[in-house]
């Protein structure tokens, strides 16, 4: 593991950008001077520090406050970031404390707004190295969530499931893979060193550089969380059917649908995000129709057989892979998105032929963007009927099926296999 200054500097600056500007972690890292020019190992280390700092923010803050004369939030922003990223390395990443202390103090010397506090930073990190572990064990994982999210999840799931979910979010995510040809799952699982999950997803414990793995260059597979792969599986597209993938970027579900032999139209409002879809399609050899437009105002030339809508949402189900989502979103964002979700659903219904199928899903753990949205859809869209999801369609996910016939996935599911993202999935059929 590198002990250089560059990745630590990048991690501290990225943490600041996430917390102050509400940028995504990837955007924050990419904006850091020198990040692009780093060796791959250093870039990976920078991301690991920043992601772990965000994932463990509440616990780390609690430990730091034990050794500070005033709350961490009253310290300069630069000092906060250096203390947080430094303490994270000591407490949660098994990095040698002497290397962390030395590098963090040197980084403080570089910053005008942290230089005068380098003595404090040195003393606090040294105390954390000797006394911090015991304090860290006393800080419950729930403290890693902002108040609004913790309150929301406790109300939605109860204290027991809340604890299970927050425990699951502490683990760095594995690499999940969807294979282009299902008949080749065992072949690629062996080549990559992965296990096959009950839904057919391949799972490798460590992510690493996926472009170096067997099968990547030839487009034999693509990265996609196990939960994110289930909506397309439940749509059950058939060869020759015309299927629309709404809000399609980054394209995992589009490629799944193409692999069934269906005629696929991928729609997304963002030309920039569609560029990533095109790159994945070029690598995998699929050729769906791509439409860059707002799904609220677009209709296909003829009614289609099925629509898959992965609706814009707060993305609170993806904290394993995007821990910054907890800190760059607010409860008001959930409600701001409701009108958008409703409008896109109404558009999706108009696209369907009679008897056509609709999947509505969100990568959210908020009931407002899941169960409540689905019940409202069933009530207000008179031409739709709920098409209940059945246990025989899924393997080892019976407990995730709700009384309404929806599917509620949480990070605590498949705990012994490495968990999954939080997702909500509802299926409907148009009857008129």
C-alpha positions as CSV (number, residue, x, y, z in Angstrom):
1,X,0.0,0.0,0.0
2,X,1.4,3.4,-1.0
3,X,2.4,5.8,1.8
4,X,2.7,8.8,-0.6
5,X,1.2,12.3,-0.1
6,X,-0.6,12.5,-3.5
7,X,-3.4,10.0,-2.8
8,X,-4.0,11.4,0.7
9,X,-4.1,14.9,-0.5
10,X,-6.6,13.9,-3.2
11,X,-8.8,12.1,-0.7
12,X,-8.9,15.0,1.7
13,X,-9.7,17.5,-1.0
14,X,-12.4,15.2,-2.4
15,X,-14.0,14.8,1.0
16,X,-14.2,18.6,1.3
17,X,-15.8,18.9,-2.1
18,X,-18.4,16.2,-1.4
19,X,-19.3,17.7,2.0
20,X,-19.4,21.4,0.9
21,X,-20.4,21.4,-2.7
22,X,-22.4,18.2,-2.7
23,X,-20.4,16.7,-5.6
24,X,-20.3,13.0,-6.3
25,X,-17.2,11.3,-5.1
26,X,-16.1,10.5,-8.6
27,X,-16.5,14.1,-9.7
28,X,-14.7,15.3,-6.6
29,X,-11.7,13.0,-7.2
30,X,-11.5,13.9,-10.9
31,X,-11.4,17.6,-10.1
32,X,-8.5,17.2,-7.8
33,X,-5.2,18.5,-9.3
34,X,-2.9,15.7,-10.2
35,X,-5.5,12.9,-9.8
36,X,-5.6,11.9,-13.4
37,X,-1.8,11.6,-13.5
38,X,-1.5,9.3,-10.5
39,X,-0.5,5.7,-10.8
40,X,-3.5,3.4,-10.8
41,X,-2.5,2.1,-7.3
42,X,-2.5,5.7,-5.9
43,X,-5.8,6.6,-7.5
44,X,-7.3,3.4,-6.0
45,X,-5.8,4.3,-2.6
46,X,-7.2,7.9,-2.8
47,X,-10.7,6.6,-3.6
48,X,-10.5,4.0,-0.8
49,X,-9.6,6.7,1.7
50,X,-12.3,9.1,0.6
51,X,-15.0,6.4,0.3
52,X,-14.2,4.9,3.7
53,X,-14.2,8.3,5.3
54,X,-17.7,9.0,3.9
55,X,-18.9,5.5,4.8
56,X,-17.7,5.8,8.4
57,X,-18.2,9.6,8.8
58,X,-20.4,9.4,11.9
59,X,-18.2,6.9,13.8
60,X,-15.0,8.7,13.0
61,X,-16.4,12.1,14.0
62,X,-17.5,10.6,17.3
63,X,-14.0,9.4,18.0
64,X,-12.3,12.6,17.0
65,X,-14.6,14.6,19.2
66,X,-13.4,12.7,22.2
67,X,-9.9,14.2,21.7
68,X,-10.9,17.8,20.6
69,X,-11.6,20.6,23.0
70,X,-14.4,21.9,20.7
71,X,-16.6,20.0,18.2
72,X,-14.9,19.0,14.9
73,X,-17.4,21.1,12.9
74,X,-15.9,24.2,14.5
75,X,-12.5,23.4,13.2
76,X,-11.3,24.9,9.8
77,X,-12.6,22.9,6.8
78,X,-9.1,21.9,5.7
79,X,-8.3,20.6,9.2
80,X,-11.6,18.7,9.4
81,X,-10.8,16.9,6.2
82,X,-7.2,16.0,7.2
83,X,-8.4,14.8,10.6
84,X,-11.2,12.8,9.1
85,X,-9.2,11.1,6.4
86,X,-6.2,10.6,8.7
87,X,-8.3,9.1,11.5
88,X,-10.2,6.9,9.0
89,X,-6.9,5.3,7.8
90,X,-5.9,4.5,11.4
91,X,-9.3,3.3,12.6
92,X,-10.7,1.5,9.6
93,X,-8.0,0.8,7.0
94,X,-5.2,-0.8,8.9
95,X,-2.7,1.7,7.6
96,X,0.4,2.1,9.8
97,X,-0.3,5.0,12.2
98,X,3.2,6.5,12.0
99,X,2.8,6.8,8.2
100,X,-0.6,8.4,8.5
101,X,0.5,10.9,11.2
102,X,3.6,11.9,9.3
103,X,1.8,12.4,6.0
104,X,-1.2,14.2,7.4
105,X,1.0,16.7,9.3
106,X,3.0,17.3,6.1
107,X,-0.3,17.9,4.2
108,X,-1.4,20.4,7.0
109,X,1.8,22.3,6.4
110,X,0.8,22.9,2.8
111,X,-2.5,24.5,3.7
112,X,-2.8,28.1,5.0
113,X,-6.0,27.2,6.8
114,X,-4.5,24.1,8.5
115,X,-0.8,25.0,9.0
116,X,-1.4,26.6,12.4
117,X,-3.3,23.4,13.5
118,X,-0.7,20.9,12.5
119,X,0.4,20.4,16.2
120,X,-3.2,19.6,17.1
121,X,-3.6,17.3,14.1
122,X,-0.4,15.5,15.2
123,X,-1.5,15.1,18.8
124,X,-5.0,14.0,18.0
125,X,-4.0,11.4,15.5
126,X,-1.4,10.0,17.8
127,X,-4.1,9.6,20.5
128,X,-6.4,7.9,18.1
129,X,-3.6,5.4,17.2
130,X,-3.4,4.3,20.8
131,X,-6.9,4.9,22.2
132,X,-9.2,5.3,19.2
133,X,-10.0,1.6,18.5
134,X,-11.8,1.1,21.8
135,X,-13.9,4.3,21.3
136,X,-14.7,3.3,17.7
137,X,-16.2,0.1,18.8
138,X,-18.7,2.0,21.0
139,X,-19.9,4.2,18.2
140,X,-23.0,2.5,16.5
141,X,-23.0,2.2,12.7
142,X,-26.3,4.2,12.6
143,X,-24.3,7.3,13.4
144,X,-22.8,7.1,9.9
145,X,-26.2,8.3,8.5
146,X,-27.4,11.9,8.6
147,X,-30.3,12.5,10.9
148,X,-32.9,12.7,8.2
149,X,-32.0,9.4,6.7
150,X,-31.6,7.6,10.0
151,X,-35.0,8.8,11.1
152,X,-36.6,7.9,7.8
153,X,-35.2,4.3,7.8
154,X,-36.1,3.7,11.4
155,X,-39.7,4.7,10.7
156,X,-39.8,2.6,7.5
157,X,-38.1,-0.5,8.6
158,X,-38.0,-0.5,12.4
159,X,-34.9,-0.4,14.6
160,X,-33.9,-4.0,14.0
161,X,-33.8,-3.8,10.2
162,X,-32.2,-0.4,10.4
163,X,-29.3,-1.9,12.4
164,X,-29.0,-4.7,9.8
165,X,-28.9,-2.2,6.9
166,X,-26.4,0.1,8.5
167,X,-24.2,-2.8,9.4
168,X,-24.3,-4.0,5.8
169,X,-23.4,-0.5,4.5
170,X,-20.0,-0.7,6.4
171,X,-18.7,-3.2,4.0
172,X,-16.9,-2.2,0.8
173,X,-18.9,-3.5,-2.2
174,X,-17.8,-6.5,-4.3
175,X,-17.6,-6.5,-8.1
176,X,-20.9,-7.8,-9.6
177,X,-21.0,-8.9,-13.2
178,X,-23.7,-9.7,-15.7
179,X,-22.6,-12.1,-18.4
180,X,-23.7,-11.5,-21.9
181,X,-24.4,-15.1,-22.7
182,X,-26.0,-16.9,-19.6
183,X,-24.7,-20.2,-20.9
184,X,-21.1,-18.9,-20.3
185,X,-21.6,-18.0,-16.6
186,X,-19.5,-20.9,-15.3
187,X,-16.8,-20.2,-17.8
188,X,-16.4,-16.6,-16.8
189,X,-16.8,-17.2,-13.1
190,X,-13.8,-19.6,-13.3
191,X,-11.8,-17.2,-15.4
192,X,-12.4,-14.2,-13.2
193,X,-12.4,-16.0,-9.9
194,X,-16.0,-15.2,-9.1
195,X,-19.0,-17.0,-7.6
196,X,-22.4,-17.3,-9.2
197,X,-25.2,-15.8,-7.1
198,X,-28.7,-17.2,-7.1
199,X,-30.0,-14.7,-9.7
200,X,-27.1,-15.5,-12.1
201,X,-24.9,-12.5,-11.3
202,X,-21.2,-13.2,-11.0
203,X,-19.6,-11.8,-7.8
204,X,-15.9,-11.2,-7.2
205,X,-14.8,-10.1,-3.7
206,X,-12.5,-7.3,-4.8
207,X,-13.2,-4.8,-7.5
208,X,-9.7,-3.7,-8.7
209,X,-9.1,-2.8,-12.3
210,X,-12.0,-4.4,-14.1
211,X,-10.6,-3.6,-17.5
212,X,-7.8,-6.0,-16.9
213,X,-10.1,-9.0,-16.2
214,X,-10.6,-11.8,-18.7
215,X,-13.6,-11.1,-21.0
216,X,-13.7,-7.3,-20.6
217,X,-12.1,-6.4,-23.9
218,X,-14.3,-8.8,-25.8
219,X,-17.4,-7.6,-24.2
220,X,-18.4,-10.9,-22.6
221,X,-19.8,-9.1,-19.5
222,X,-20.4,-5.8,-17.8
223,X,-20.3,-4.6,-14.2
224,X,-23.8,-4.4,-12.6
225,X,-24.9,-4.8,-9.0
226,X,-26.9,-7.9,-8.4
227,X,-30.0,-5.9,-7.3
228,X,-29.8,-3.7,-10.4
229,X,-29.9,-6.8,-12.6
230,X,-33.2,-8.1,-11.2
231,X,-35.7,-5.6,-12.8
232,X,-34.8,-6.6,-16.3
233,X,-34.9,-10.3,-15.3
234,X,-38.5,-9.8,-14.0
235,X,-39.5,-8.0,-17.2
236,X,-38.8,-11.3,-19.0
237,X,-38.4,-9.7,-22.4
238,X,-38.9,-12.2,-25.3
239,X,-37.1,-12.4,-28.6
240,X,-38.6,-10.0,-31.1
241,X,-40.5,-7.9,-28.6
242,X,-40.1,-4.2,-28.7
243,X,-38.9,-3.0,-25.3
244,X,-38.2,0.6,-24.2
245,X,-35.6,1.2,-21.5
246,X,-36.4,4.6,-20.0
247,X,-33.7,6.6,-18.1
248,X,-31.4,4.0,-19.5
249,X,-27.9,5.3,-18.6
250,X,-25.4,3.8,-17.7
251,X,-26.8,1.0,-19.8
252,X,-26.7,-2.2,-17.8
253,X,-30.4,-2.9,-18.1
254,X,-30.3,-2.0,-21.8
255,X,-27.6,-4.6,-22.4
256,X,-29.6,-7.2,-20.4
257,X,-32.7,-6.5,-22.6
258,X,-30.6,-6.7,-25.8
259,X,-29.2,-10.1,-24.7
260,X,-32.8,-11.6,-24.7
261,X,-33.1,-10.9,-28.4
262,X,-35.7,-8.2,-27.9
263,X,-35.7,-5.0,-30.0
264,X,-34.6,-2.3,-27.6
265,X,-34.9,1.4,-27.6
266,X,-32.8,3.1,-24.9
267,X,-34.0,6.6,-23.9
268,X,-32.2,9.0,-21.6
269,X,-32.3,12.8,-21.3
270,X,-28.5,13.1,-20.8
271,X,-26.4,13.0,-24.0
272,X,-23.3,12.9,-21.7
273,X,-24.5,9.8,-19.8
274,X,-25.6,8.2,-23.1
275,X,-22.0,8.4,-24.3
276,X,-21.1,5.9,-21.6
277,X,-23.9,3.7,-22.8
278,X,-22.5,3.9,-26.3
279,X,-19.1,2.9,-25.1
280,X,-20.5,-0.2,-23.3
281,X,-22.6,-1.1,-26.3
282,X,-19.6,-0.9,-28.6
283,X,-17.6,-3.2,-26.4
284,X,-20.5,-5.7,-26.0
285,X,-21.6,-5.6,-29.6
286,X,-25.3,-4.7,-28.9
287,X,-27.1,-2.3,-31.2
288,X,-30.3,-0.9,-29.7
289,X,-31.8,2.3,-30.9
290,X,-30.7,5.2,-28.7
291,X,-32.8,8.3,-28.2
292,X,-31.4,11.3,-26.3
293,X,-34.6,13.1,-25.1
294,X,-36.8,13.7,-22.1
295,X,-38.9,10.6,-21.4
296,X,-41.8,12.8,-20.4
297,X,-42.4,14.1,-23.9
298,X,-41.3,11.2,-26.0
299,X,-43.5,8.4,-27.5
300,X,-42.5,5.5,-29.7
301,X,-43.9,5.3,-33.3
302,X,-46.1,2.3,-32.3
303,X,-47.1,1.0,-28.9
304,X,-44.5,-1.3,-27.4
305,X,-44.6,-4.7,-25.7
306,X,-42.8,-3.6,-22.5
307,X,-41.2,-0.7,-20.7
308,X,-38.6,-0.7,-18.1
309,X,-38.4,2.5,-16.1
310,X,-35.5,2.9,-13.6
311,X,-36.9,6.2,-12.4
312,X,-34.8,9.2,-11.2
313,X,-34.6,9.0,-7.4
314,X,-32.6,9.8,-4.3
315,X,-30.4,6.7,-4.8
316,X,-30.2,6.0,-1.1
317,X,-30.1,2.3,-1.9
318,X,-26.6,2.7,-3.4
319,X,-24.6,3.8,-0.3
320,X,-22.4,0.8,-0.4
321,X,-21.0,1.9,-3.8
322,X,-21.7,5.6,-3.4
323,X,-21.4,6.5,0.3
324,X,-21.5,10.2,-0.6
325,X,-25.1,9.9,-1.5
326,X,-26.0,10.0,2.2
327,X,-24.4,13.4,2.5
328,X,-25.2,15.2,-0.8
329,X,-28.9,14.5,-0.6
330,X,-31.6,15.9,1.8
331,X,-35.1,14.7,2.7
332,X,-36.5,17.5,0.5
333,X,-34.9,15.9,-2.6
334,X,-37.1,12.8,-2.1
335,X,-40.2,15.0,-2.4
336,X,-38.9,17.1,-5.2
337,X,-38.5,14.0,-7.3
338,X,-42.0,12.7,-6.8
339,X,-43.6,14.8,-9.5
340,X,-40.9,13.8,-12.0
341,X,-41.5,10.1,-11.2
342,X,-45.2,10.4,-11.6
343,X,-44.9,12.2,-14.9
344,X,-42.5,9.7,-16.4
345,X,-44.8,6.8,-15.3
346,X,-47.7,8.4,-17.0
347,X,-45.6,8.7,-20.2
348,X,-44.5,5.0,-19.9
349,X,-48.1,3.9,-19.6
350,X,-49.0,5.7,-22.9
351,X,-46.2,3.8,-24.7
352,X,-47.6,0.4,-23.9
353,X,-49.9,-1.7,-26.1
354,X,-52.8,-3.4,-24.3
355,X,-51.4,-6.4,-22.4
356,X,-48.0,-4.7,-22.3
357,X,-45.8,-4.9,-19.2
358,X,-44.3,-2.2,-17.2
359,X,-41.5,-2.4,-14.6
360,X,-41.1,0.6,-12.3
361,X,-38.0,0.5,-10.1
362,X,-35.8,2.8,-8.1
363,X,-32.4,2.4,-6.4
364,X,-33.9,3.9,-3.2
365,X,-34.7,2.7,0.3
366,X,-37.2,5.5,0.7
367,X,-40.8,4.2,0.9
368,X,-41.9,7.4,-0.9
369,X,-39.9,6.3,-3.9
370,X,-41.0,2.7,-3.6
371,X,-44.0,1.2,-2.0
372,X,-45.9,4.5,-1.8
373,X,-45.1,5.4,-5.4
374,X,-46.3,1.9,-6.6
375,X,-49.5,2.0,-4.6
376,X,-50.3,5.5,-6.0
377,X,-49.6,4.3,-9.5
378,X,-51.9,1.3,-9.1
379,X,-54.6,3.6,-7.8
380,X,-54.3,6.5,-10.3
381,X,-53.4,4.7,-13.5
382,X,-56.7,3.0,-14.3
383,X,-55.4,1.1,-17.3
384,X,-52.7,-0.7,-15.1
385,X,-53.0,-3.7,-12.9
386,X,-50.3,-4.9,-10.5
387,X,-48.6,-8.0,-11.9
388,X,-47.4,-9.6,-8.7
389,X,-43.8,-10.8,-8.4
390,X,-43.8,-14.5,-7.5
391,X,-41.4,-16.4,-5.3
392,X,-40.8,-18.9,-8.1
393,X,-39.4,-16.2,-10.3
394,X,-36.6,-15.5,-7.9
395,X,-34.0,-17.6,-6.0
396,X,-33.6,-17.1,-2.2
397,X,-35.4,-13.8,-2.1
398,X,-38.8,-14.8,-0.8
399,X,-38.5,-12.5,2.2
400,X,-38.1,-9.5,-0.2
401,X,-41.6,-9.9,-1.7
402,X,-44.1,-7.6,-0.1
403,X,-47.8,-8.3,0.5
404,X,-48.7,-6.1,-2.5
405,X,-46.5,-8.3,-4.8
406,X,-43.7,-5.8,-5.1
407,X,-40.0,-6.5,-4.4
408,X,-38.1,-4.6,-1.7
409,X,-34.4,-5.3,-1.7
410,X,-32.1,-3.9,1.0
411,X,-28.3,-4.1,1.6
412,X,-28.9,-6.5,4.4
413,X,-30.2,-9.3,2.1
414,X,-27.8,-12.0,1.1
415,X,-25.5,-10.9,3.9
416,X,-23.5,-14.1,3.8
417,X,-22.9,-13.6,0.1
418,X,-21.8,-9.9,0.4
419,X,-25.2,-8.1,0.3
420,X,-26.6,-6.0,-2.5
421,X,-27.8,-2.5,-3.3
422,X,-31.2,-1.3,-2.0
423,X,-33.8,-1.5,-4.8
424,X,-37.6,-1.3,-5.1
425,X,-39.3,-3.1,-8.0
426,X,-43.0,-3.1,-9.0
427,X,-44.5,-4.8,-12.1
428,X,-47.7,-3.8,-13.9
429,X,-49.7,-5.0,-16.9
430,X,-51.8,-2.7,-19.1
431,X,-55.3,-4.0,-19.4
432,X,-56.8,-1.4,-21.7
